[in-house]
């Protein structure tokens, strides 16, 4: 485990404390779980962005190949 200093906006801190009192969960555990969840969300967004980029590359290449096939068909007629 790493120790770090964290500065939170007062409102965010108060909201967190309010939730923690209802959940009866240690602050450190709550923050660790929140960061783990946020990291999953951000990783998914990065993967989606990469997939969209790579899908465009594949799409462009597919259109190029389709054009070549159409040119071959045209020459055969």
Backbone as ProteinMPNN parsed JSONL, in Angstrom:
{"seq_chain_A": "XXXXXXXXXXXXXXXXXXXXXXXXXXXXXXXXXXXXXXXXXXXXXXXXXXXXXXXXXXXXXXXXXXXXXXXXXXXXX", "coords_chain_A": {"N_chain_A": [[0.838, -1.186, 0.0], [0.43, 2.226, -0.738], [1.034, 5.399, 0.703], [-0.622, 8.479, 0.56], [-1.127, 11.995, 0.205], [-4.116, 13.794, 0.081], [-6.095, 16.235, -1.4], [-9.292, 17.409, -1.107], [-12.244, 18.916, -2.46], [-14.298, 20.841, -0.327], [-17.088, 20.347, -0.366], [-17.251, 17.869, -1.706], [-15.849, 16.308, 0.105], [-17.567, 16.446, 2.361], [-19.885, 15.241, 1.318], [-18.893, 12.678, 0.872], [-18.209, 11.887, 3.482], [-20.751, 11.861, 4.604], [-21.986, 9.776, 3.167], [-20.284, 7.686, 3.928], [-20.837, 7.456, 6.641], [-23.324, 6.306, 6.551], [-22.848, 3.934, 5.237], [-21.102, 2.693, 6.867], [-18.347, 2.208, 6.448], [-14.804, 2.115, 6.146], [-12.993, 5.082, 5.34], [-10.635, 4.936, 3.737], [-10.975, 2.434, 2.44], [-13.311, 2.927, 0.992], [-12.454, 5.001, -0.748], [-10.429, 3.635, -2.143], [-11.998, 1.681, -3.464], [-13.604, 3.351, -5.003], [-11.701, 4.563, -6.691], [-10.739, 2.286, -8.016], [-13.017, 1.532, -9.446], [-13.358, 3.849, -11.051], [-10.989, 3.746, -12.517], [-11.465, 1.431, -14.048], [-13.593, 2.337, -15.632], [-12.316, 4.405, -17.058], [-10.302, 2.951, -18.393], [-11.912, 1.362, -20.032], [-13.004, 3.356, -21.673], [-10.675, 4.2, -22.984], [-10.042, 1.865, -24.402], [-12.315, 1.682, -26.044], [-11.947, 3.973, -27.601], [-9.558, 3.328, -28.913], [-10.394, 1.047, -30.299], [-12.341, 2.151, -32.009], [-10.719, 3.779, -33.593], [-9.041, 1.835, -34.787], [-10.977, 0.335, -36.094], [-11.81, 2.151, -38.022], [-9.482, 2.257, -39.55], [-9.42, -0.361, -40.562], [-11.822, -0.324, -41.953], [-11.294, 1.611, -43.944], [-9.26, 0.293, -45.352], [-10.669, -1.966, -46.2], [-12.496, -0.801, -47.967], [-10.75, 0.061, -49.923], [-9.787, -2.383, -50.927], [-12.197, -3.461, -51.848], [-12.692, -1.684, -53.925], [-10.59, -2.427, -55.613], [-11.36, -5.062, -56.262], [-13.745, -4.507, -57.632], [-12.691, -3.145, -59.793], [-11.296, -5.191, -61.042], [-13.422, -6.88, -61.751], [-14.718, -5.203, -63.566], [-12.876, -5.109, -65.632], [-12.982, -7.679, -66.539], [-15.348, -7.875, -67.871]], "CA_chain_A": [[0.0, 0.0, 0.0], [1.101, 3.523, -0.784], [0.411, 6.478, 1.465], [-0.6, 9.729, -0.179], [-1.892, 13.113, 0.739], [-5.175, 14.069, -0.874], [-6.883, 17.44, -1.135], [-10.634, 17.311, -1.673], [-13.131, 20.058, -2.285], [-15.056, 20.695, 0.922], [-18.392, 19.734, -0.637], [-17.005, 16.461, -2.01], [-15.482, 15.668, 1.368], [-18.757, 16.326, 3.193], [-20.738, 14.221, 0.704], [-18.257, 11.382, 1.124], [-18.376, 11.586, 4.903], [-22.163, 11.54, 4.811], [-22.194, 8.421, 2.633], [-19.524, 6.736, 4.751], [-21.529, 7.237, 7.91], [-24.455, 5.422, 6.284], [-22.335, 2.636, 4.807], [-20.265, 2.145, 7.933], [-17.185, 1.693, 5.731], [-13.644, 2.988, 6.323], [-12.738, 6.045, 4.266], [-9.621, 4.415, 2.819], [-11.583, 1.359, 1.631], [-14.256, 3.581, 0.081], [-11.686, 5.713, -1.78], [-9.799, 2.611, -2.978], [-13.032, 1.097, -4.325], [-14.017, 4.379, -5.964], [-10.64, 4.692, -7.692], [-10.721, 1.059, -8.815], [-14.146, 1.644, -10.371], [-13.059, 4.921, -11.999], [-9.95, 3.239, -13.414], [-12.116, 0.527, -14.998], [-14.348, 3.161, -16.579], [-11.377, 5.101, -17.934], [-9.681, 1.947, -19.267], [-12.905, 1.002, -21.046], [-13.066, 4.47, -22.629], [-9.46, 4.148, -23.806], [-10.186, 0.728, -25.313], [-13.322, 2.06, -27.041], [-11.329, 4.949, -28.5], [-8.604, 2.588, -29.741], [-11.174, 0.184, -31.178], [-12.943, 2.996, -33.038], [-9.629, 4.178, -34.493], [-8.627, 0.676, -35.562], [-12.095, -0.02, -36.97], [-11.732, 3.062, -39.163], [-8.375, 1.811, -40.397], [-9.865, -1.575, -41.25], [-12.855, 0.09, -42.901], [-10.628, 2.269, -45.072], [-8.556, -0.744, -46.113], [-11.7, -2.793, -46.838], [-13.023, -0.054, -49.116], [-9.704, 0.048, -50.949], [-9.793, -3.722, -51.514], [-13.441, -3.56, -52.595], [-12.463, -0.948, -55.169], [-9.728, -3.246, -56.467], [-12.181, -6.158, -56.782], [-14.66, -3.949, -58.62], [-11.897, -2.844, -60.992], [-11.017, -6.486, -61.684], [-14.686, -7.3, -62.375], [-14.968, -4.336, -64.721], [-11.931, -5.488, -66.694], [-13.368, -9.009, -67.036], [-16.558, -7.756, -68.716]], "C_chain_A": [[0.879, 1.245, 0.0], [0.31, 4.518, 0.053], [0.488, 7.736, 0.621], [-1.439, 10.768, 0.531], [-2.899, 13.513, -0.334], [-5.921, 15.324, -0.46], [-8.21, 17.292, -1.862], [-11.361, 18.631, -1.51], [-13.984, 19.789, -1.054], [-16.392, 19.985, 0.695], [-18.242, 18.241, -0.908], [-16.648, 15.691, -0.74], [-16.716, 15.435, 2.238], [-19.717, 15.269, 2.634], [-20.188, 12.823, 0.996], [-18.436, 10.967, 2.573], [-19.813, 11.189, 5.215], [-22.47, 10.116, 4.337], [-21.501, 7.385, 3.511], [-20.225, 6.453, 6.072], [-22.716, 6.287, 7.738], [-23.995, 4.019, 5.894], [-21.544, 1.928, 5.898], [-19.026, 1.467, 7.339], [-16.009, 2.642, 5.975], [-13.4, 3.872, 5.086], [-11.736, 5.507, 3.251], [-10.19, 3.342, 1.892], [-12.497, 1.961, 0.584], [-13.508, 4.265, -1.066], [-10.983, 4.717, -2.703], [-10.812, 1.994, -3.946], [-13.483, 2.084, -5.394], [-12.978, 4.54, -7.062], [-10.553, 3.461, -8.584], [-11.839, 1.105, -9.863], [-13.851, 2.692, -11.449], [-11.987, 4.478, -12.994], [-10.533, 2.287, -14.45], [-12.872, 1.31, -16.067], [-13.405, 3.836, -17.57], [-10.672, 4.132, -18.882], [-10.635, 1.531, -20.369], [-13.017, 2.098, -22.098], [-11.851, 4.472, -23.545], [-9.535, 3.016, -24.823], [-11.201, 1.052, -26.413], [-12.736, 3.02, -28.073], [-10.359, 4.249, -29.454], [-9.337, 1.705, -30.745], [-11.805, 0.991, -32.311], [-11.893, 3.415, -34.064], [-9.237, 3.017, -35.393], [-9.728, 0.2, -36.5], [-12.112, 0.875, -38.204], [-10.612, 2.665, -40.106], [-8.774, 0.597, -41.22], [-10.914, -1.221, -42.301], [-12.262, 0.733, -44.132], [-9.948, 1.234, -45.966], [-9.553, -1.638, -46.847], [-12.277, -2.1, -48.07], [-12.019, -0.036, -50.268], [-9.696, -1.302, -51.675], [-11.057, -3.93, -52.342], [-13.304, -2.852, -53.94], [-11.598, -1.744, -56.142], [-10.512, -4.417, -57.072], [-13.147, -5.658, -57.855], [-13.932, -3.625, -59.918], [-11.586, -4.133, -61.749], [-12.262, -6.971, -62.401], [-14.983, -6.496, -63.613], [-14.09, -4.717, -65.898], [-12.29, -6.837, -67.304], [-14.556, -8.929, -67.971], [-16.248, -7.352, -70.106]], "O_chain_A": [[1.923, 1.297, 0.65], [-0.92, 4.479, 0.101], [1.527, 8.036, 0.034], [-2.323, 10.463, 1.333], [-2.567, 13.562, -1.518], [-6.33, 15.461, 0.693], [-8.25, 17.079, -3.074], [-11.131, 19.371, -0.554], [-14.347, 18.646, -0.777], [-16.778, 19.119, 1.48], [-19.02, 17.436, -0.396], [-17.095, 14.561, -0.541], [-16.891, 14.349, 2.791], [-20.294, 14.491, 3.394], [-20.939, 11.906, 1.328], [-18.778, 9.819, 2.857], [-20.052, 10.277, 6.007], [-23.136, 9.351, 5.035], [-22.068, 6.332, 3.803], [-20.201, 5.323, 6.561], [-23.071, 5.554, 8.661], [-24.672, 3.033, 6.186], [-21.344, 0.714, 5.85], [-18.698, 0.328, 7.671], [-16.202, 3.857, 6.005], [-13.583, 3.441, 3.947], [-11.957, 5.607, 2.044], [-9.913, 3.346, 0.692], [-12.469, 1.557, -0.578], [-13.89, 4.121, -2.227], [-10.941, 4.926, -3.916], [-10.506, 1.807, -5.123], [-13.715, 1.709, -6.543], [-13.329, 4.644, -8.237], [-10.317, 3.584, -9.786], [-11.625, 0.758, -11.024], [-14.073, 2.44, -12.633], [-12.069, 4.799, -14.179], [-10.138, 2.331, -15.615], [-12.802, 0.99, -17.254], [-13.66, 3.84, -18.774], [-10.465, 4.456, -20.052], [-10.224, 1.364, -21.517], [-13.116, 1.803, -23.289], [-11.976, 4.716, -24.745], [-9.138, 3.186, -25.976], [-10.974, 0.733, -27.58], [-12.998, 2.895, -29.269], [-10.337, 4.538, -30.65], [-8.944, 1.624, -31.908], [-11.799, 0.547, -33.46], [-12.156, 3.405, -35.266], [-9.113, 3.178, -36.607], [-9.438, -0.288, -37.592], [-12.396, 0.409, -39.308], [-10.77, 2.729, -41.325], [-8.503, 0.528, -42.419], [-10.895, -1.757, -43.409], [-12.681, 0.435, -45.251], [-10.052, 1.297, -47.191], [-9.312, -2.027, -47.99], [-12.518, -2.74, -49.094], [-12.396, -0.108, -51.437], [-9.608, -1.348, -52.902], [-10.997, -4.515, -53.423], [-13.748, -3.364, -54.968], [-11.842, -1.736, -57.349], [-10.352, -4.729, -58.252], [-13.341, -6.321, -58.874], [-14.476, -3.805, -61.008], [-11.616, -4.147, -62.98], [-12.178, -7.428, -63.541], [-15.451, -7.043, -64.612], [-14.53, -4.649, -67.046], [-11.945, -7.113, -68.453], [-14.756, -9.828, -68.788], [-17.157, -7.212, -70.925]]}, "name": "protein", "num_of_chains": 1, "seq": "XXXXXXXXXXXXXXXXXXXXXXXXXXXXXXXXXXXXXXXXXXXXXXXXXXXXXXXXXXXXXXXXXXXXXXXXXXXXX"}
